[in-house]
Amino acid sequence: MPGERHALLIATGTYDSATLGALRSPEQDVTALATVLRDPGIGDFDADILVDQPSHRLARALERFFLGRGSDDTLLLHLSCHGIKDDDGRLYFAASDTEKDLPASTAIPAAFLRDRMERCRARSIVVLLDCCYSGAFMASAKGDGILHLKDELAGHGRVVLTATNRTEYAWEGEQVTARAPQLSYFTDALVEGLRSGAADLGGDGLITVNELYEYVYESVRRRGARQTPHMWADLQYQVVIARTPAAADSPVLVAPARLARVRRGRDALVRLDVTLKEAVFGAVKDIEVDTAIRCDECAGKGGRPGTPEVLCDSCGGQGGESTEDLCPHCEGCGTVFLDPCPRCRGAARVTARRTLTMKVPAGVFNGARIRLGGEGESGPGGGPRGDLYVEITELPHEGMGRRGDADLHCYESVDLSVLKKGGTIEVATLDGPKTVRVSRGLKSGTVLRLQGLGATRLDGGGRGDFLITVLGRS
């Protein structure tokens, strides 16, 4: 592992603002992770820790961290904190002095971090984000809502691992108490995979970032955490995070031959159009998805009964370089049949169109992703099904729109005589027409508020308000 190896671990669990709840896991997260990263037999990183610091100190530390690095250096940044988004969906990392209404000046903008990364000379940069909405880190503020890493980062060997996708929350460990805090699901999996060497999926004594992600993903999902780790990478080579503990005294290791293996199916993504009313109140919708399902002809075996099964010559039984790059000859299971099934041609899977009925939760918003567990494609070699993600596209509504996550807003043209003398107007809301009183002498541009007639809040906090901007007309 040539070049210098530096790590910066930032934890913020205590906040000055009452609107940001305290987190018990961040300090434990970075302490445990720093231990394995500093271990010369594992990570061999020079690791610094910052806990509960204000935004200006964090900004200075981040800028200094990426400054003056060599091209062969490996940098690792870990953030464990609240993630917050503004009304335009831009992501910020909360500091101890963050005010939710002033994120641009009191928090760390994700755009600032991306800019520092782009300017850094180090070719290998790994960012681990353990916070709510962390999947939004690589998303542009405008655009189609799909993440394009190569459009966002420059250089080689850039990797971002996030605890969640763009809309999920990161969950702390089960039964967390002030006396016995636990690591978060995401960081706990990181630490365990590195400390035990279990993340060395190739058995060669080295843990690459791809292997670490695959291990963390399966670990988090196996524990039933309601979050989905994601990875975005622009790699021209493998970035090594650590050695396995047993490999410290063994400079040369030979990877054992892999036998045919069963793999989990890939996750699938479809988009669903919903009206503003359906998003606010919820709805039941049918969706169609083209995905791989188990072949009924061979019962998902890939070959006729009694057919000899041998390792695939094309991939040597590896099944492919990763879960996202499966061998096209064996579909990732690592084996082929001398007498394959005539329907699936030995792949054990066929493509089919399925129709699913799903409940759209009240309060869902544009860009939100809903996970349907086990509804993705069937796994190679008879492996378990992946998940299906339904991304919500909220259709424009004529006459009204959202303000933030929960408020709705409209413009209402009112005769100047009514503004001068006072009176009533009728306003169309999603709950039907409502009569609104206009006080005498009301100025054009004034915002009136109908409480509880906005969008439903996903967190169960009731509904927002309906805002009416009054515009005078002659």
ChimeraX attribute file (.defattr): number of C-alpha atoms within 10 A of each C-alpha:
attribute: neighborCount
match mode: 1-to-1
recipient: residues
	/A:1	15
	/A:2	7
	/A:3	12
	/A:4	16
	/A:5	20
	/A:6	22
	/A:7	24
	/A:8	22
	/A:9	22
	/A:10	25
	/A:11	27
	/A:12	26
	/A:13	22
	/A:14	21
	/A:15	22
	/A:16	15
	/A:17	13
	/A:18	10
	/A:19	11
	/A:20	17
	/A:21	12
	/A:22	17
	/A:23	20
	/A:24	22
	/A:25	27
	/A:26	29
	/A:27	24
	/A:28	19
	/A:29	27
	/A:30	26
	/A:31	16
	/A:32	17
	/A:33	22
	/A:34	22
	/A:35	15
	/A:36	23
	/A:37	24
	/A:38	18
	/A:39	16
	/A:40	14
	/A:41	17
	/A:42	25
	/A:43	27
	/A:44	19
	/A:45	23
	/A:46	17
	/A:47	21
	/A:48	16
	/A:49	14
	/A:50	16
	/A:51	19
	/A:52	20
	/A:53	18
	/A:54	19
	/A:55	21
	/A:56	15
	/A:57	11
	/A:58	19
	/A:59	17
	/A:60	10
	/A:61	15
	/A:62	19
	/A:63	15
	/A:64	12
	/A:65	20
	/A:66	22
	/A:67	15
	/A:68	10
	/A:69	18
	/A:70	14
	/A:71	14
	/A:72	15
	/A:73	17
	/A:74	24
	/A:75	26
	/A:76	22
	/A:77	20
	/A:78	23
	/A:79	24
	/A:80	30
	/A:81	28
	/A:82	27
	/A:83	25
	/A:84	22
	/A:85	19
	/A:86	15
	/A:87	10
	/A:88	10
	/A:89	18
	/A:90	19
	/A:91	29
	/A:92	27
	/A:93	27
	/A:94	30
	/A:95	30
	/A:96	24
	/A:97	18
	/A:98	25
	/A:99	19
	/A:100	18
	/A:101	10
	/A:102	10
	/A:103	21
	/A:104	15
	/A:105	12
	/A:106	20
	/A:107	25
	/A:108	24
	/A:109	21
	/A:110	19
	/A:111	18
	/A:112	14
	/A:113	17
	/A:114	15
	/A:115	14
	/A:116	15
	/A:117	25
	/A:118	16
	/A:119	13
	/A:120	21
	/A:121	19
	/A:122	24
	/A:123	22
	/A:124	24
	/A:125	23
	/A:126	22
	/A:127	20
	/A:128	21
	/A:129	28
	/A:130	30
	/A:131	26
	/A:132	26
	/A:133	25
	/A:134	34
	/A:135	28
	/A:136	25
	/A:137	27
	/A:138	23
	/A:139	23
	/A:140	19
	/A:141	14
	/A:142	9
	/A:143	8
	/A:144	10
	/A:145	16
	/A:146	13
	/A:147	17
	/A:148	14
	/A:149	19
	/A:150	15
	/A:151	10
	/A:152	15
	/A:153	19
	/A:154	18
	/A:155	18
	/A:156	19
	/A:157	20
	/A:158	24
	/A:159	22
	/A:160	23
	/A:161	26
	/A:162	29
	/A:163	30
	/A:164	25
	/A:165	21
	/A:166	25
	/A:167	17
	/A:168	22
	/A:169	20
	/A:170	28
	/A:171	19
	/A:172	22
	/A:173	18
	/A:174	12
	/A:175	9
	/A:176	15
	/A:177	11
	/A:178	10
	/A:179	7
	/A:180	9
	/A:181	19
	/A:182	20
	/A:183	24
	/A:184	27
	/A:185	26
	/A:186	31
	/A:187	27
	/A:188	21
	/A:189	21
	/A:190	24
	/A:191	22
	/A:192	18
	/A:193	22
	/A:194	25
	/A:195	23
	/A:196	14
	/A:197	22
	/A:198	17
	/A:199	29
	/A:200	22
	/A:201	18
	/A:202	17
	/A:203	18
	/A:204	15
	/A:205	24
	/A:206	25
	/A:207	26
	/A:208	18
	/A:209	23
	/A:210	23
	/A:211	22
	/A:212	23
	/A:213	21
	/A:214	17
	/A:215	20
	/A:216	27
	/A:217	21
	/A:218	14
	/A:219	20
	/A:220	22
	/A:221	15
	/A:222	9
	/A:223	9
	/A:224	9
	/A:225	17
	/A:226	14
	/A:227	21
	/A:228	21
	/A:229	24
	/A:230	19
	/A:231	20
	/A:232	17
	/A:233	18
	/A:234	17
	/A:235	15
	/A:236	11
	/A:237	9
	/A:238	13
	/A:239	22
	/A:240	17
	/A:241	25
	/A:242	27
	/A:243	25
	/A:244	23
	/A:245	21
	/A:246	12
	/A:247	17
	/A:248	14
	/A:249	8
	/A:250	9
	/A:251	7
	/A:252	10
	/A:253	11
	/A:254	9
	/A:255	11
	/A:256	9
	/A:257	11
	/A:258	14
	/A:259	15
	/A:260	20
	/A:261	17
	/A:262	16
	/A:263	21
	/A:264	22
	/A:265	24
	/A:266	20
	/A:267	20
	/A:268	19
	/A:269	18
	/A:270	14
	/A:271	15
	/A:272	18
	/A:273	16
	/A:274	21
	/A:275	14
	/A:276	25
	/A:277	18
	/A:278	20
	/A:279	23
	/A:280	25
	/A:281	16
	/A:282	18
	/A:283	15
	/A:284	11
	/A:285	14
	/A:286	10
	/A:287	15
	/A:288	13
	/A:289	19
	/A:290	15
	/A:291	20
	/A:292	22
	/A:293	23
	/A:294	25
	/A:295	23
	/A:296	14
	/A:297	17
	/A:298	21
	/A:299	15
	/A:300	23
	/A:301	23
	/A:302	31
	/A:303	25
	/A:304	17
	/A:305	12
	/A:306	7
	/A:307	14
	/A:308	12
	/A:309	16
	/A:310	14
	/A:311	19
	/A:312	21
	/A:313	13
	/A:314	16
	/A:315	19
	/A:316	16
	/A:317	22
	/A:318	24
	/A:319	30
	/A:320	20
	/A:321	12
	/A:322	13
	/A:323	16
	/A:324	9
	/A:325	11
	/A:326	18
	/A:327	21
	/A:328	12
	/A:329	19
	/A:330	27
	/A:331	22
	/A:332	30
	/A:333	29
	/A:334	28
	/A:335	28
	/A:336	25
	/A:337	20
	/A:338	13
	/A:339	16
	/A:340	21
	/A:341	22
	/A:342	12
	/A:343	16
	/A:344	20
	/A:345	19
	/A:346	27
	/A:347	28
	/A:348	29
	/A:349	28
	/A:350	19
	/A:351	14
	/A:352	13
	/A:353	11
	/A:354	13
	/A:355	10
	/A:356	12
	/A:357	10
	/A:358	14
	/A:359	11
	/A:360	20
	/A:361	17
	/A:362	18
	/A:363	23
	/A:364	26
	/A:365	25
	/A:366	16
	/A:367	19
	/A:368	18
	/A:369	22
	/A:370	19
	/A:371	20
	/A:372	16
	/A:373	12
	/A:374	14
	/A:375	20
	/A:376	25
	/A:377	27
	/A:378	28
	/A:379	25
	/A:380	31
	/A:381	28
	/A:382	23
	/A:383	17
	/A:384	17
	/A:385	22
	/A:386	20
	/A:387	20
	/A:388	22
	/A:389	19
	/A:390	22
	/A:391	20
	/A:392	20
	/A:393	21
	/A:394	19
	/A:395	15
	/A:396	12
	/A:397	11
	/A:398	8
	/A:399	11
	/A:400	18
	/A:401	16
	/A:402	19
	/A:403	18
	/A:404	15
	/A:405	19
	/A:406	23
	/A:407	22
	/A:408	24
	/A:409	21
	/A:410	20
	/A:411	16
	/A:412	19
	/A:413	16
	/A:414	17
	/A:415	15
	/A:416	17
	/A:417	14
	/A:418	18
	/A:419	21
	/A:420	15
	/A:421	12
	/A:422	15
	/A:423	13
	/A:424	13
	/A:425	15
	/A:426	11
	/A:427	14
	/A:428	13
	/A:429	18
	/A:430	16
	/A:431	10
	/A:432	7
	/A:433	10
	/A:434	13
	/A:435	10
	/A:436	15
	/A:437	12
	/A:438	18
	/A:439	14
	/A:440	13
	/A:441	13
	/A:442	17
	/A:443	14
	/A:444	16
	/A:445	14
	/A:446	12
	/A:447	17
	/A:448	16
	/A:449	17
	/A:450	16
	/A:451	12
	/A:452	14
	/A:453	20
	/A:454	26
	/A:455	28
	/A:456	25
	/A:457	18
	/A:458	16
	/A:459	7
	/A:460	9
	/A:461	9
	/A:462	14
	/A:463	18
	/A:464	20
	/A:465	19
	/A:466	25
	/A:467	22
	/A:468	21
	/A:469	16
	/A:470	21
	/A:471	17
	/A:472	19
	/A:473	13
	/A:474	7
